[in-house]
């Protein structure tokens, strides 16, 4: 197992040991001694929520910093006790057993198990070989499973090529999932994605449907003069946060027509330039 995997396992076990009572701690310790037996491992994985509970892990700022030091971008702030215990057991599997166990669990696991498995992708040994498995999670029609890969997870940003990344962002919009929780969204924006999203906006408008304002976050840095009318349409609509999102996109664009559009509303322009209005603001207002 790699250093990240071993460190993550150690952290999870320490966090659990400091939070679990004597009975669940003893049960978990007993399971760690029987990991070489497949039947016992799968049984323990299934029983974990009943044995350790589903309360929030509730990590301290220092513990979250440890997570980030172990794996850049790892964010277990919303993890629960059973999720941490399940992944600790999986990470303790031998290197020979791990791939087979991960594949079987992903294939037969219930929704809760799949969420635990997919949100932990960057912690696994040889994560660069798991892009197909991550893509399988993104193909799920179950939004929480999709978001276990896409949200608060550094795996896509670190390991997806542009085609897989772009498909993930497009699907997030298609299923009504938010973009802000996607790690690396601004770093991985690209012209092909921007073009795809402009086409997607045209399809939505043609069907008389609204366009998620977050779409413009990925379009702005690659805005073409021929797309300014599309941005102006978002600017002029009365949909919540659409004008604000168009202003942010115009600010990030490199075409003079976008600057002129932004300057048409000096108050809004100042909010953007001062940092008062940003994409986090858009996200909070869309989800409140």
N, C-alpha and C positions, 0 to 999 in steps of 0.2 A: 504494500500500500504506500501511496505517496505521502509526503510530509503534510500537505493540506488535509488529507483524509485522516491521518493519525491525530493531528492537532485538533481537528473538528470533533473527532470522537472523544478525545480527552476533555475538551471544553463541555460538550454535551453531558458527559458522565458527571463532571464536577458540578455543573449547574443543577442537574437532577438530584445529585446526592445532597445538595444544600437545601433542597426544597421538598423532597418527598419524606413522608413519615417512615417509621421503622418497617412497617409491613410491606408497603410498595417497594421500598429500597431493597429489602431482603429478597423479594420476588424477582426484581430486576437483576440483582447480583447473581441469583441462581440461574437465570436464563443465560447470562454471559458465560457460564461454565458449560453450557450445553449447545453452543452454537455450531458445533461440527455435525450435529444431527439435523438434517433437513426438516424432518417432520416436526421436531421440537421448535425449530426456528420459526416456521410458518405459523405454528400454533401460538407461539409467544407474540409474534407480530400482530396476529388477529386479536389476541386478548389484551394487548397493552392498554387501550383506553379504559377498559374495565378495571385493570389492576392499578394503574397509576393516576387515573383521572384525566379530565380534559380542561383543567383550569389553565389560565394564561401562564406562560413561563415567566413573564414579567421581569425581563432582564434589566439590570441597572445600566447607567451610562458607561460605567467601566467595563461591564461584561459585553456590551454592544461594541465597544472599542476593541475588545479581544477578538470578537467575531470578525471585525473588519481587518484586523491585523493577520488573522488566519487566512482569510480569503477576501480579496478586495471586492467590495460590494455586497458581501454576505450580510443580509439584514433579517435576523431572526426576531425582530421586535414584536411581531404578531404571532409567534409560534406558541403552541400549547404544550403542556407536559407530555401528552401522548405522542405528539409529533416528534418532540425531541427524543423521547425514549425509543420510538420506532427506528429513527434514523441512527441513533447510537448503536442499536442492535445490528442494523444492516452494515454499518461501517466497520463493525467488529468481525464481520465475516472474512474468511480467508480470501486472498486475491484470486484463487482458483474458483471459489464458490460465488464470489460477488456478482459477476456478469449474469450468470444463470438465475440467481435469486432476484436480481433487479428486473430482468425481463419477465419472469413469472409473476412477480408482484404487480408489475404494471399491467400485465395482461388480465389478471384475475381480481385485482384489488377493487374495493368499493371506492366511492368518491373520496371519502376521508383519507384512505390509504394512498390514492393517487395524488392527492394534493400534497401529502407529506413527501412522497417520492419525487415529484417533479420540482417542488420548490427547493429541493436539496441537490439538484444536479451539479452545481459547481463544486460540491464537496467530495464527489465520487472519484475513485481512481481513474486515470486516463479520461478526463472529461471531454477531450477533443474527439474521442471516438463515440460520443453519445449524442451527436447532432441529430441523427435519425430518430433516436428515442425522444429527444426534445420536440422534434417536428411532429411526432405522433401525438404528443400531449397537446400541441397546438391545434391539431385536427379535431380534437374532441368538441362535441356539441354542448358539453357541459361547461358553462362559463367559468366557474371556480377552478376547474382543472386547467383550462386555457390560461387563466390568470396566474396559476401557480408557476407556469413557465414564464409568462410575459411580464408579470408585475413583481417589483421588488426583488428581482432575480438577475444577477450579473451574467448568467450563462449565455443568453442570446447575444448580448453585446460583445462578449469575449470570443464566442465560437461560431456564430452564424456568418455565412457569407452574405453578400448583399441581397441575393435573390430570396434566401430564407428570411432575412431580416425584413425586407420589404413586404413579403407575404404576411408576416406576423402583424406588422403595423396596419396593413389594409384590413386584415380580418378583425383586429381589435375595433376598428371603426365600424365594420360591417355588423358586428354582433352587439354594438353599443357599449363596448368596454372603453375605459378612459386610457389616454396615452400618457398622461403625466407620470404614472407609477412605473413606466418602462425605463429601466436604467440605460443610460447612454443614448437617449433619444436624439439629443442635439449633436452628439459626436458622430452618430451613424447616419445622419440625414444624407441623402444623395439625390442626384438629378433624376435618376430612373424612378425613385420613389415619388419625388415631387410630380413627375409627369403622370404616373399612375393615379395619384391622388387628385390631380386636376380632372382627369378623365372620370374618376369616381364621383367627384362633385357634379360634373355635368350630368351624369346618369341620375343622381339624386334630384337635381333640379328638374330634369326632364320628367321625372315621375312625381313632381310636385312634393318632394320630401325635403326635410331640412338637412343641413350639413353640420356635423359636429365642428364647433369652432376650433377645436384642437388640431384639426387637419392642417390649418394654415401654419402651424408651428414647423411642420416638415416641408412646407412649400416656400415659405418666405426666403430662406437663404439661397434658393435656386430660382427665384421668381424671374420670369422672362417678360419682356415688354408685352408680348402677345397674351400674357395671363393677367395683365393689370385690370382688365375689364371684369374678370372673374373675382379678383380681390375687391374691386369696387362693388360688386354685387353683394359680397359678404359685408362690406362696410355699410351699405345702405339698408340692409335687412333689419327688421325689428326683432329678430331672434335674440334671446339672451346671450350676452357675451360675444356676439358675432362681430360687432363693430370694434370692440376692444381687441379681439383676436386679430382682426384685419390690421389694426394699428400696430400690433406687435410684429406681425409678418412684414408690414411695410418698412418698419424700422430695421429689420434684419436683411432687407433686400438690397440689391446693388444696381437698381435701375432708377433713373431720375423720376419716372412717372410715379413710383411708389413713394418717394420723398414728397412729391407734390400732394399726393393723396393724404399723407400723414399730416402735412402742414396745413391742410384745409381745416383742421380742428386743433387750434393751438393749445387748448386746455388738455385735450387727450394726448397730444404730442408731448407735452411737458410731463404728464403722468408716466408715459413710456420712458422718456429720456432720464427721468429722475429715479427710475426703478420702482416707483410706487405701483405701477401696473406691470405685472410679469405673468408668466405661464402658470405659476403656482396660484396666483390670484384667480386666473381663469378656471383652473381646476377646482379650487375651493368653492367658487360660486356655481359651477355646474353640478357639483355633487352635494351641495348643501340643501 
